[in-house]
Amino acid sequence: MFKKNILFFAALIFVFTGAVSSPALAEKDVEGSKDHPMVSRFEGSVIKAYEFFSYDRLKLATGMEEGEAEKTAFEGEVTRIVYKGPEGRSSLEIYRNYQMALKDAGFEILQECIDDHQKCMKFAHFQIDGFKYGEKAGMGKDARYLFAKLDDSKGDILVSVHTALGGGPTPYTLLQVVEEKPMDTGKVQVDIDAEAMAEDIAEKGSVRVYGIHFDTDKATIKEKSESTLAEIAALVKQKPDFRLGVVGHTDAVGGMEYNMNLSRKRAQAVVDFLSSEHGISEDRLTPHGVGPLAPVASNEDEDGRARNRRVELVKMLEQ
């Protein structure tokens, strides 16, 4: 989780209140900061605040519901940068440059706010995991906001860009990037292996599997799932009498019919992978999809929804 960073907080207040700093400081990037390797600064900008975490959780504004920003949490490599732009450049010009560059790089723009300053400010003015920023944001003007995503088999990349004039002629930009990826598990390893799955099945008749990952809203298995799928293959080979139901589960976001179809397709994708890559007979694996009908947690928050998105292996009795 984000730790409160007093210097970063102070810099953000500086940004959105349009506070005055010395010319010498304004020309230098914050010590230890750097541009994101994929998303650069607007030419002539300087870094006024910077945070980087190799793995963290960040909530981004992904939509608007009843006049308030909807927040969605993402986990992975997190970069947050506040840029002070060159005077004489409008927030719209900076916004359009980011918008076009992201589209050219293959990102899909999922949320935009351009002409309504107060609405655009709401996308930036909320609490992120106990770290509050932008309390003076309303003092700026000409706010613009976008949220974009790049699908990647190794982990999606999420980008939010908020740019505004900081109470004067100087534009400021808050760039936030989350690169979804597995944690570095060298310190603590809690993998589910074939033996652990066999024990769960013997005790409860089924086992929940969370190590199988799919592209968002698709049945495409991500590469990082392969070690878990290899353990499932090992389980089936070690237990020649096992016939397993492969059951796909989703959260409750979206329509019922859509989620039922998606869960079935994902279960089928698992069966197809085990058959094609590990030689498991499809006669021993039966795909099913139950969508959001068997939750193990509340769908009211992202933690609960993440627990509900899973694959379960259920031991089937011989017919």
C-alpha positions as CSV (number, residue, x, y, z in Angstrom):
1,M,0.0,0.0,0.0
2,F,1.1,3.6,-0.5
3,K,2.9,5.1,2.4
4,K,2.3,8.7,3.1
5,N,5.1,10.7,1.6
6,I,5.2,14.2,3.1
7,L,7.4,15.6,0.3
8,F,5.2,14.2,-2.4
9,F,2.1,15.5,-0.7
10,A,3.6,19.0,-0.3
11,A,4.6,19.0,-3.9
12,L,1.1,18.1,-5.0
13,I,-0.4,20.9,-3.0
14,F,2.2,23.2,-4.6
15,V,1.1,22.0,-8.0
16,F,-2.6,22.5,-7.7
17,T,-2.5,25.8,-5.7
18,G,-0.1,27.4,-8.2
19,A,2.4,28.2,-5.4
20,V,5.5,30.1,-6.3
21,S,9.0,28.6,-6.2
22,S,12.4,30.0,-7.0
23,P,13.5,29.9,-10.7
24,A,16.5,27.7,-9.9
25,L,14.3,25.0,-8.3
26,A,11.8,25.2,-11.1
27,E,14.4,24.3,-13.7
28,K,15.5,21.1,-12.0
29,D,13.9,17.7,-11.7
30,V,13.3,16.3,-8.2
31,E,16.3,14.4,-7.0
32,G,16.1,10.7,-7.8
33,S,13.2,11.1,-10.3
34,K,13.0,10.1,-13.9
35,D,10.5,9.8,-16.7
36,H,8.6,6.6,-17.2
37,P,10.3,4.5,-19.8
38,M,7.1,4.2,-21.9
39,V,5.4,7.5,-21.3
40,S,7.6,10.6,-21.6
41,R,7.1,14.2,-20.4
42,F,5.7,17.0,-22.5
43,E,8.8,18.7,-24.0
44,G,10.1,21.4,-21.7
45,S,8.5,20.1,-18.5
46,V,10.3,19.4,-15.2
47,I,9.5,16.8,-12.5
48,K,8.2,18.4,-9.3
49,A,7.1,15.2,-7.5
50,Y,7.9,11.5,-8.0
51,E,7.1,8.1,-6.6
52,F,8.0,4.6,-7.8
53,F,7.2,1.2,-6.4
54,S,8.2,-2.1,-8.0
55,Y,4.9,-3.5,-6.7
56,D,2.0,-1.7,-5.1
57,R,-1.7,-1.1,-5.3
58,L,-3.1,2.1,-6.8
59,K,-6.7,3.3,-7.4
60,L,-7.4,5.1,-10.6
61,A,-10.5,7.0,-11.6
62,T,-12.1,4.8,-14.3
63,G,-15.5,6.3,-14.7
64,M,-18.2,8.6,-13.2
65,E,-21.3,7.5,-11.3
66,E,-23.9,9.9,-10.0
67,G,-21.4,12.8,-10.1
68,E,-18.6,11.0,-8.3
69,A,-15.5,9.4,-9.6
70,E,-15.5,5.6,-9.7
71,K,-12.3,4.1,-8.4
72,T,-10.7,0.8,-9.5
73,A,-7.7,-0.7,-7.8
74,F,-4.8,-2.1,-9.9
75,E,-1.7,-3.9,-8.7
76,G,1.8,-4.0,-10.2
77,E,4.7,-1.6,-10.9
78,V,3.5,1.9,-10.0
79,T,4.9,5.2,-11.2
80,R,3.5,8.6,-10.2
81,I,5.0,11.8,-11.6
82,V,3.9,15.5,-11.3
83,Y,5.3,17.7,-14.1
84,K,5.4,21.4,-14.2
85,G,5.0,22.4,-17.9
86,P,6.4,25.3,-19.8
87,E,4.4,28.6,-19.5
88,G,2.4,29.5,-22.5
89,R,1.3,25.9,-23.2
90,S,-2.3,25.2,-22.5
91,S,-3.6,22.2,-20.6
92,L,-5.5,21.1,-23.7
93,E,-2.3,21.1,-25.8
94,I,-0.5,18.9,-23.2
95,Y,-3.6,16.6,-22.9
96,R,-3.9,16.2,-26.7
97,N,-0.2,15.3,-27.0
98,Y,-0.6,12.5,-24.3
99,Q,-3.9,11.4,-25.9
100,M,-2.4,11.0,-29.4
101,A,0.8,9.4,-28.2
102,L,-1.0,6.8,-26.2
103,K,-3.3,6.0,-29.1
104,D,-0.4,5.7,-31.4
105,A,1.2,3.2,-28.9
106,G,-1.9,1.0,-29.1
107,F,-3.6,2.2,-25.9
108,E,-7.4,2.3,-25.7
109,I,-8.7,5.5,-24.2
110,L,-11.4,4.2,-21.8
111,Q,-12.3,7.5,-20.0
112,E,-12.0,11.1,-21.1
113,C,-12.9,14.5,-19.6
114,I,-12.1,17.6,-21.6
115,D,-14.6,20.6,-21.3
116,D,-16.1,20.4,-17.8
117,H,-13.4,21.6,-15.4
118,Q,-15.3,20.7,-12.2
119,K,-16.1,17.2,-13.5
120,C,-12.5,16.7,-14.6
121,M,-11.2,17.8,-11.2
122,K,-13.3,15.1,-9.6
123,F,-11.3,12.4,-11.4
124,A,-8.2,13.6,-9.6
125,H,-9.7,14.8,-6.3
126,F,-10.2,11.6,-4.3
127,Q,-8.4,9.5,-1.8
128,I,-5.9,6.9,-3.0
129,D,-5.3,4.1,-0.5
130,G,-5.2,6.4,2.5
131,F,-3.0,8.9,0.7
132,K,-5.0,12.1,0.1
133,Y,-3.9,14.6,-2.5
134,G,-5.3,17.5,-4.4
135,E,-7.2,19.2,-1.6
136,K,-6.7,22.6,-3.2
137,A,-7.3,21.3,-6.7
138,G,-10.4,23.4,-7.3
139,M,-8.2,26.5,-7.4
140,G,-6.8,25.6,-10.8
141,K,-8.6,25.8,-14.2
142,D,-8.9,24.1,-17.5
143,A,-8.6,20.6,-16.1
144,R,-8.4,17.6,-18.5
145,Y,-8.3,13.9,-17.7
146,L,-8.0,10.6,-19.4
147,F,-7.7,6.9,-18.4
148,A,-6.2,4.4,-20.9
149,K,-5.3,0.8,-21.0
150,L,-2.9,-1.4,-23.1
151,D,-3.7,-5.1,-23.2
152,D,-0.6,-7.2,-22.8
153,S,-0.3,-10.9,-22.3
154,K,2.2,-10.4,-19.5
155,G,0.0,-7.9,-17.7
156,D,-2.1,-4.9,-18.7
157,I,-0.7,-1.3,-18.6
158,L,-3.0,1.3,-17.1
159,V,-2.3,5.1,-17.5
160,S,-4.1,8.1,-16.1
161,V,-3.2,11.7,-17.1
162,H,-4.6,14.7,-15.4
163,T,-3.5,18.1,-16.6
164,A,-4.6,21.6,-15.5
165,L,-3.4,25.2,-15.1
166,G,-2.3,25.6,-11.5
167,G,-4.0,28.8,-10.7
168,G,-2.0,30.8,-13.2
169,P,-0.5,30.4,-16.7
170,T,1.6,27.4,-15.8
171,P,0.3,23.9,-16.7
172,Y,0.8,20.9,-14.4
173,T,0.4,17.2,-15.2
174,L,-0.1,14.3,-12.9
175,L,0.9,11.1,-14.7
176,Q,0.2,7.7,-13.1
177,V,1.2,4.4,-14.6
178,V,0.4,0.9,-13.3
179,E,2.1,-2.1,-15.1
180,E,0.2,-5.2,-13.9
181,K,2.7,-8.0,-13.1
182,P,3.3,-10.7,-10.6
183,M,5.0,-9.8,-7.3
184,D,8.6,-10.7,-6.7
185,T,8.0,-13.8,-4.6
186,G,11.6,-14.5,-3.7
187,K,11.1,-13.6,-0.1
188,V,7.8,-15.4,0.6
189,Q,6.6,-18.2,-1.6
190,V,3.0,-19.5,-1.3
191,D,2.4,-21.4,-4.5
192,I,-0.3,-24.0,-4.9
193,D,1.2,-27.2,-6.1
194,A,-0.2,-30.6,-7.2
195,E,0.0,-32.1,-3.8
196,A,-1.8,-29.2,-2.1
197,M,-4.6,-29.3,-4.7
198,A,-4.9,-33.1,-4.2
199,E,-5.3,-32.5,-0.4
200,D,-8.0,-29.9,-0.9
201,I,-9.9,-32.1,-3.3
202,A,-9.7,-35.1,-1.0
203,E,-11.0,-33.0,1.9
204,K,-13.6,-30.8,0.2
205,G,-14.1,-32.3,-3.2
206,S,-12.8,-29.2,-4.9
207,V,-10.0,-26.7,-4.9
208,R,-10.0,-22.9,-5.8
209,V,-7.3,-21.9,-8.2
210,Y,-6.3,-18.2,-8.4
211,G,-3.1,-18.5,-10.4
212,I,-4.8,-18.7,-13.8
213,H,-5.0,-15.2,-15.3
214,F,-6.9,-14.0,-18.4
215,D,-6.8,-10.9,-20.5
216,T,-9.5,-8.5,-19.4
217,D,-13.0,-9.5,-20.6
218,K,-11.4,-12.3,-22.7
219,A,-10.7,-16.0,-22.4
220,T,-7.1,-15.6,-23.5
221,I,-4.8,-17.2,-20.9
222,K,-1.9,-15.0,-19.8
223,E,1.7,-16.4,-19.9
224,K,2.1,-16.0,-16.2
225,S,-0.5,-18.7,-15.6
226,E,1.6,-21.5,-17.1
227,S,3.3,-22.6,-13.8
228,T,-0.1,-23.1,-12.2
229,L,-1.5,-24.9,-15.2
230,A,1.6,-27.2,-15.1
231,E,0.7,-28.1,-11.5
232,I,-2.8,-29.0,-12.5
233,A,-1.4,-31.2,-15.3
234,A,0.8,-32.9,-12.7
235,L,-2.1,-33.4,-10.4
236,V,-4.2,-35.1,-13.2
237,K,-1.2,-37.3,-14.2
238,Q,-0.6,-38.3,-10.6
239,K,-4.2,-39.3,-10.1
240,P,-5.2,-41.4,-13.1
241,D,-8.6,-42.0,-11.5
242,F,-9.5,-38.3,-11.4
243,R,-12.1,-36.8,-13.6
244,L,-12.3,-33.1,-13.0
245,G,-14.9,-30.4,-13.6
246,V,-13.1,-27.2,-14.6
247,V,-15.4,-24.5,-13.4
248,G,-15.0,-20.8,-14.4
249,H,-16.2,-18.1,-12.1
250,T,-16.5,-14.3,-12.6
251,D,-17.4,-11.3,-10.5
252,A,-20.8,-9.7,-10.7
253,V,-19.7,-6.7,-12.9
254,G,-21.5,-6.8,-16.2
255,G,-24.6,-8.6,-17.4
256,M,-25.5,-12.1,-16.3
257,E,-25.5,-13.7,-19.8
258,Y,-22.2,-12.0,-20.6
259,N,-20.5,-13.4,-17.5
260,M,-22.0,-16.8,-17.9
261,N,-20.6,-17.0,-21.5
262,L,-17.2,-15.6,-20.4
263,S,-16.9,-18.1,-17.5
264,R,-17.6,-21.0,-19.9
265,K,-15.1,-19.8,-22.4
266,R,-12.4,-19.4,-19.8
267,A,-13.1,-22.9,-18.5
268,Q,-12.9,-24.3,-22.0
269,A,-9.6,-22.4,-22.6
270,V,-8.1,-24.1,-19.5
271,V,-9.2,-27.5,-20.8
272,D,-7.8,-26.7,-24.3
273,F,-4.5,-25.6,-22.8
274,L,-4.1,-28.7,-20.6
275,S,-4.9,-30.9,-23.6
276,S,-2.7,-29.2,-26.2
277,E,0.3,-28.3,-24.0
278,H,0.4,-31.1,-21.4
279,G,-1.3,-34.0,-23.2
280,I,-4.2,-34.4,-20.8
281,S,-7.2,-36.2,-22.4
282,E,-10.2,-34.0,-22.7
283,D,-12.3,-37.0,-21.5
284,R,-10.9,-36.3,-18.0
285,L,-11.7,-32.6,-18.0
286,T,-15.2,-31.1,-18.3
287,P,-15.5,-27.4,-18.6
288,H,-18.4,-25.5,-17.0
289,G,-19.1,-21.8,-16.4
290,V,-21.3,-20.4,-13.5
291,G,-20.5,-16.7,-14.0
292,P,-21.2,-14.8,-10.7
293,L,-23.5,-17.4,-9.2
294,A,-21.2,-18.9,-6.6
295,P,-19.3,-15.9,-5.0
296,V,-17.0,-16.5,-2.1
297,A,-16.9,-12.8,-1.1
298,S,-18.8,-9.6,-1.6
299,N,-18.8,-8.0,-5.0
300,E,-19.1,-4.5,-3.5
301,D,-15.3,-3.9,-3.5
302,E,-12.4,-4.9,-5.6
303,D,-10.8,-7.3,-3.1
304,G,-14.0,-9.3,-3.0
305,R,-14.4,-9.2,-6.8
306,A,-10.8,-10.5,-7.2
307,R,-11.6,-13.4,-4.9
308,N,-14.7,-14.2,-7.0
309,R,-12.7,-14.3,-10.3
310,R,-11.3,-17.8,-10.2
311,V,-11.2,-21.3,-11.6
312,E,-12.3,-24.2,-9.4
313,L,-11.4,-27.9,-9.9
314,V,-14.2,-30.2,-8.8
315,K,-13.8,-34.0,-8.5
316,M,-16.4,-35.7,-10.7
317,L,-17.8,-39.1,-9.7
318,E,-17.5,-41.9,-12.2
319,Q,-20.6,-42.5,-14.2
